Amino acid sequence: MTETTSNDSDTITTTQQQSGAKNDSNKGPESIYTVPLLKLIKEAQQQHGLRHGDYQRYRTYCSSRLHRLRKVLHFPQGDRKGFKKREVTLDNLKDEKFIYLPLIQAERAWAYAMQLKQESNTEPRKKFHLVARLRKAVSHTIHLEYICQSPLCDARTKLEAQAYSAWMQGTLFFELQEWKQASEKLVLSQTIYEKLASALNEDEQILYKQRVEELNPNLRYCAYNIGDSSAQQDLLNMRSKGGKSELDALIAQTREKQAASLLEVTWRGRTVPVRLEKIRVFLLAYQGLDASLGKATDCDAKLSAYETILLDCKEAIQSLKEDLAAVAKTKVDVQTSQLGSQQYLLSYLTFLRATLTIDRNLVMVDVFQKNFAAYQSGESKKVAKPQEGVKLYEAMVQLSGELQQLQGMENDKKFQNDLELLTKVFKAFRCYYMALTCQGNRQWAEALALYQRAETYINQSEGKKLGDSEFTKYSRVGQDLAHLRSLVNSGKCAAHAQNILGVEDINAAMSGLSVRSKKSLCLRLDEFVEDVSLTTATPNVIKLPPTMAPVPCKPLFFDLALNHITFPSLAENMENKKNTGAGITGFVKGLWGWGGKK
């Protein structure tokens, strides 16, 4: 690291000597050049790729613009025969556009370095090329600073060139991890930009103040590496205010250095080793969560902190699962009575993920309850539906169920009892908001049943306390049960009354009633009702055509008595008839058909 510092110092000194050795005679015009370097740079960056982080596109733009400038200024580097390097000197500084040449060269080298920095995440060897391009950018900025010291440039241009050169040198030292020198250069650049901002009008101040804010994260990170222990918390506070994309990498590097000392973790009396780097970084972030929440000014800041820590927790769990899967392929499982250390660590991380999600949902519940109360009272026009509360408490009920099934915690009675109590509390709130949803849909019987179920959960959990130290932070939720009981009682009475009446709005239903009868005269002959329509051209005497009415059908008669009559037996008569003989005469009559009954 010492050799790198000396080489960079020699490079900067050599460049200054080469620039100083050039002719300092002033043969240019008498006009004074004013070049707002920072404004030119920012406009070009926003218009040509850096708004989306496309450094390659910006580098291509810089190369094209350099070619166009040299062609316009008639300042080519060589001819068709070969290349001849030509640099801008005080002698040929005849136009302010000559100042653009070293500026754009520096921007091109810097853009190439930033492109390589993005690619170095997967190809570490490109870091060496990155440093080489930054050194090239530094040499161009030093040459730019030397040119701007000409009497042809005004004070603003000189200060901007000096600040830009200091910023580029600080960026180089930052990449080389020369924290002290980087801090000195960045502080110098920040100071100049602050002075420039105070001297300019309000419209131009914004750009320079933004530049000052952009330098703060790098300065605090340098301070941390130099030995300032409070710098890490300052970085976390900066990220909560904005600029996450620039600060995440710095915070990750800071935690990785602290994670080297975090080799084990203790949970519920058992200590397990922490081998993976991502888990160590997450546990460090979890240790600083309370401090970040304490400095959060509103619910949005708290939710942002929870989202960030939950993302880190998810990555830590995924890395541990992949490690356990890789180990399972190479080793034979051995059945033991005690859970393995890494499996126990996975249970701990799963517990943290679930409890952090519940904490985040409780913050979201606070926001929802405020919006819902304001919407019901008419103070706010923002629609807040009870379905949102149902979703939040449903998620917390599911998370409580997952914790009850957590591996290694099945026999912990204190742990299980507290989770069962929490589940009942969450279910009571869920039933209440479900009842409100049914009430809004005019489902009175369902709403009444849900209110009664919520009251049952309240009776089962009210008065009980959470004994486990892991869940004492949720005691506030149990204290809200008394207020929930009053809401449930009032809602139950309203649902019961509406269920009996069968209408949602009694006033609206009564307004539709009329004292005057709508019956026709033929239907109310025995009643006296004042009917003005009888004296009009269309009196309400009878309704024509008359209303269809059901009438009884003609009855059908069936003779069923025959089935119940018992007739006398004729068996004796039949036998006597068979026994009576007619002789030969009867035979002949029967044969020829004579004497038969007609």
KASULCOR-V154848 format. One record per backbone hydrogen bond with DSSP energy under -1.0 kcal/mol. CO is the residue of the C=O (numbers start at 1). NH is the residue of the N-H. E is the energy in kcal/mol with one decimal. If there is no record, write none. Layout:
co;nh;e
CO;NH;E
CO;NH;E
//
This chain:
co;nh;e
1;5;-1.5
2;6;-2.2
3;7;-2.4
4;8;-2.3
5;9;-2.5
6;10;-2.6
7;11;-2.5
8;12;-2.4
9;13;-2.6
10;14;-2.9
11;15;-2.2
12;16;-2.0
13;17;-2.5
14;18;-2.6
15;19;-2.3
16;20;-2.5
17;21;-1.7
33;154;-2.3
35;37;-1.7
36;40;-2.2
37;41;-2.5
38;42;-2.6
39;43;-2.2
40;44;-2.0
41;45;-2.5
42;46;-2.4
43;47;-1.7
44;48;-1.2
45;50;-1.8
49;52;-1.4
49;54;-2.8
53;55;-1.3
54;58;-1.4
55;59;-2.4
56;60;-2.1
57;61;-2.1
58;62;-2.2
59;63;-2.0
60;64;-2.1
61;65;-2.6
62;66;-2.2
63;67;-1.9
64;68;-2.1
65;69;-2.7
66;70;-2.4
67;71;-1.6
68;72;-2.4
69;73;-2.8
70;75;-2.8
82;79;-1.9
92;94;-2.1
95;98;-1.8
96;99;-1.2
99;103;-1.2
100;104;-3.0
101;105;-2.1
102;106;-2.2
103;107;-2.1
104;108;-2.5
105;109;-2.2
106;110;-2.5
107;111;-2.8
108;112;-2.0
109;113;-2.0
110;114;-2.4
111;115;-2.1
112;116;-2.2
113;117;-1.8
114;118;-1.7
115;119;-1.7
116;120;-1.7
119;122;-1.3
119;123;-1.6
123;126;-1.8
124;127;-1.8
125;128;-1.2
126;130;-2.2
127;131;-2.1
128;132;-1.8
129;133;-2.1
130;134;-2.0
131;135;-2.2
132;136;-1.7
133;137;-2.2
134;138;-2.4
135;139;-2.1
136;140;-1.8
137;141;-2.2
138;142;-2.2
139;143;-1.9
140;144;-2.3
141;145;-2.4
142;146;-2.1
143;147;-2.2
144;148;-2.2
147;150;-1.7
150;153;-1.8
152;33;-4.2
154;158;-1.9
155;159;-2.5
156;160;-2.6
157;161;-2.4
158;162;-2.1
159;163;-2.7
160;164;-2.6
161;165;-2.3
162;166;-2.3
163;167;-2.3
164;168;-2.2
165;169;-2.3
166;170;-2.4
167;171;-2.1
168;172;-1.9
169;173;-2.4
170;174;-2.0
171;175;-1.9
172;176;-1.7
173;178;-2.8
174;177;-1.1
177;179;-1.2
178;182;-2.4
179;183;-2.5
180;184;-2.1
181;185;-2.2
182;186;-2.5
183;187;-2.4
184;188;-2.0
185;189;-2.4
186;190;-2.6
187;191;-2.6
188;192;-2.1
189;193;-2.2
190;194;-2.2
191;195;-2.2
192;196;-2.4
193;197;-2.4
194;198;-1.8
195;199;-1.0
201;205;-1.5
205;209;-2.5
206;210;-2.1
207;211;-1.6
208;212;-1.9
209;213;-2.1
210;214;-2.1
211;215;-1.1
215;219;-2.0
216;220;-2.6
217;221;-2.2
218;222;-2.2
219;223;-2.3
220;224;-2.2
221;225;-2.1
222;226;-1.9
223;227;-1.7
223;228;-3.0
228;231;-1.2
230;234;-1.4
231;235;-1.9
232;236;-1.9
233;237;-2.2
234;238;-2.0
235;239;-2.0
236;240;-1.7
238;242;-1.3
243;247;-1.4
244;248;-2.6
247;251;-2.8
248;252;-2.5
249;253;-2.1
250;254;-2.1
251;255;-2.5
252;256;-2.1
253;257;-1.5
254;258;-1.6
255;259;-2.5
258;261;-1.6
261;263;-1.0
263;274;-2.8
265;272;-2.7
267;270;-1.3
270;267;-2.6
272;265;-2.5
276;280;-1.5
277;281;-2.4
278;282;-2.1
279;283;-2.5
280;284;-2.0
281;285;-2.1
282;286;-2.5
283;287;-1.8
284;288;-1.3
286;289;-1.1
288;292;-1.7
289;293;-2.6
290;294;-2.2
291;295;-1.2
298;302;-1.5
299;303;-2.7
300;304;-2.1
301;305;-2.0
302;306;-2.4
303;307;-2.5
304;308;-2.0
305;309;-2.2
306;310;-2.5
307;311;-1.8
308;312;-1.9
309;313;-2.2
310;314;-2.3
311;315;-1.9
312;316;-2.1
313;317;-2.5
314;318;-2.3
315;319;-2.3
316;320;-2.1
317;321;-2.4
318;322;-2.2
319;323;-2.0
320;324;-2.5
321;325;-2.4
322;326;-2.0
323;327;-2.1
324;328;-2.2
325;329;-1.1
327;331;-1.7
340;344;-2.5
341;345;-2.1
342;346;-2.0
343;347;-2.0
344;348;-2.0
345;349;-2.5
346;350;-2.4
347;351;-2.3
348;352;-2.3
349;353;-2.4
350;354;-2.3
351;355;-2.6
352;356;-2.6
353;357;-1.9
354;358;-2.2
355;359;-2.5
356;360;-2.4
357;361;-2.5
358;362;-2.2
359;363;-1.6
360;364;-2.1
361;365;-2.2
362;366;-2.0
363;367;-1.9
364;368;-2.5
365;369;-3.0
366;370;-1.8
367;371;-2.2
368;372;-3.0
369;373;-2.3
370;374;-2.2
371;375;-2.1
372;376;-2.3
373;377;-1.9
374;379;-1.5
374;380;-1.6
385;388;-1.5
386;390;-1.8
387;391;-2.2
388;392;-2.1
389;393;-2.4
390;394;-2.3
391;395;-2.1
392;396;-1.7
393;397;-2.1
394;398;-2.1
395;399;-2.2
396;400;-2.1
397;401;-2.0
398;402;-2.1
399;403;-2.1
400;404;-1.8
401;405;-1.1
403;406;-1.5
406;409;-1.9
411;413;-1.2
412;416;-2.4
413;417;-2.9
414;418;-1.9
415;419;-1.7
416;420;-2.2
417;421;-2.2
418;422;-2.5
419;423;-2.4
420;424;-1.8
421;425;-1.9
422;426;-2.7
423;427;-2.4
424;428;-2.0
425;429;-1.8
426;430;-2.3
427;431;-2.8
428;432;-1.7
429;433;-2.1
430;434;-2.2
431;435;-2.3
432;436;-1.9
433;437;-1.8
434;438;-2.3
435;439;-2.5
436;440;-2.1
437;441;-1.2
438;443;-2.9
439;442;-1.4
443;447;-2.3
444;448;-2.5
445;449;-2.1
446;450;-2.3
447;451;-2.4
448;452;-2.0
449;453;-2.1
450;454;-2.6
451;455;-2.3
452;456;-1.7
453;457;-2.1
454;458;-2.1
455;459;-2.2
456;460;-1.8
457;461;-1.4
458;462;-2.8
461;464;-1.5
468;471;-1.4
471;474;-1.8
472;475;-1.6
475;479;-1.4
478;481;-1.3
480;484;-2.0
481;485;-2.4
482;486;-1.5
483;487;-1.8
484;488;-2.6
485;489;-2.5
486;490;-2.1
487;491;-2.4
488;492;-2.4
489;493;-2.0
490;494;-2.1
491;495;-2.5
492;496;-2.4
493;497;-2.4
494;498;-2.5
495;499;-2.0
496;500;-1.7
497;501;-2.5
498;502;-2.4
505;509;-1.8
506;510;-2.6
507;511;-1.9
510;513;-1.4
520;523;-1.1
521;524;-1.0
524;527;-1.3
531;534;-1.3
532;535;-1.4
533;536;-1.2
539;541;-1.6
540;521;-1.8
541;522;-2.3
558;560;-1.2
561;564;-2.0
570;574;-1.6
571;575;-1.6
572;576;-2.3
573;577;-1.8
574;578;-1.3
575;579;-1.8
576;580;-1.0
582;586;-1.3
583;587;-1.5
584;588;-2.5
585;589;-2.6
586;590;-2.1
587;591;-2.0
588;592;-2.6
589;593;-1.1
589;594;-1.3
//
